[in-house]
Amino acid sequence: MFTFIILIFFAGFLCLMNTSKRISWPEKHPYLLRMSTQLGACRLVTGILFALATLLSILLLGIGSGIFSAIVMLMAVGCVCVLFFPFRYISRIGIASLFFISLLFELLF
């Protein structure tokens, strides 16, 4: 469950980074290109994703620890995106493989 929560935060943060004028990447999906021109819709989608991930964290851990863990996960995902995204260290295949490996570890242990 934590893997899906982190993935939802990651998708929301990338959607928010998509609206930035200073950060660009060459191989944008056509859907992201369309979303980058509609700032209001992109911010709405980001807010919904962040709220969904926070709600799942609260349902999983309780109110106090759920909100705290959501904030910690949001900060961690934000740091990873800002640190590694401009250098193109991790591609889509790398993100997908990290997701499946962490999901495998979460389900096994």
N, C-alpha and C positions, 0 to 999 in steps of 0.2 A: 504494500500500500504506500509506503514511503517513497518508493521508486516512482510511482505514478504521480504522487504529489509534487515531487521534485521536477518531473517531466512537465507537469502543468505550469509550474512556476517558470521553468526554462522557456516554454513556448510563449508565455505571456511577456517575459522579459525580451525575447527576440522580437516579438510583435511591437513592443515599445521602442526597441532600438531601430526598428524599421522606419519609424517616423523621423529619425534624426537626419539632419541635413549634412552633418559632418562625418557620419559613419555610413559607408556604402560598401556593398560587396558586388562583384561582377555577375555571379551566377544566381541572381534572384529568381525565384519562382514567379510566374506571371500573376498569381494571386497576391503575392507580397508586393509586386510593383503596383497593382491596383490599389491595395490597402495603404501604400505609402502616400498616395495623393489624397486619401480621405482620412484626415487626422482624427476627426470626431469618432468615426466608426472604429478606427484602430484603437483608440483609447478606451472605447466602450468594450471592445473584445478583450483588451488587456485587463480592464477592471473586472470583467466577468470571470476570466481565468484566474486572477489573483483571489477573488472572492470564493471561487469554487475550491481552489487548493486550500485556502484557509479554513473553509467549512469542513472539508475532508479531514484536515488535521485536527480540528476541534472534535469532530465525531470520533476520531480514532483515539485521541489522548485526553479529552476533557477540555473544559473551557480555558483554564489558566495555562496549563502546559501546552495545549493546542495552539493558542495564540502566540505563546513564546516560541514554540518550535516553528511556527509559520514564519515569524519574523526572522529567526535564525536561518531557515532554509532560503527565504527570499534574499537575505543579505549574501549568503554563500553563492547562490546561483547568479546574483548580480555581479559579484566579484569575479566569478569564473568567466562570465560572458564578457565583461569589460577587459579582463586581463588577457584572455586567450583569443577572443574573436578577431581583433584587428590583425593579429599575426597569422591567422588561418592555420593554427596548429591542429585543430580538430575539424574534420569534415563531417558530412552527414552520415557517412558510413561509420566513422569513429563514434559519433554520438549514439547511433543505433546499436552498435556493438557494446558500448558502455552501458546502455540502458538494459540490454538483454542479459549481460553478465551480472549487473547488480540485481536485476529481477530474479535471476537464477539463484544468486546467493541469498536473497531475501526469502525466497520460497523454500530453499533447502535448509536453511539454518534458522 
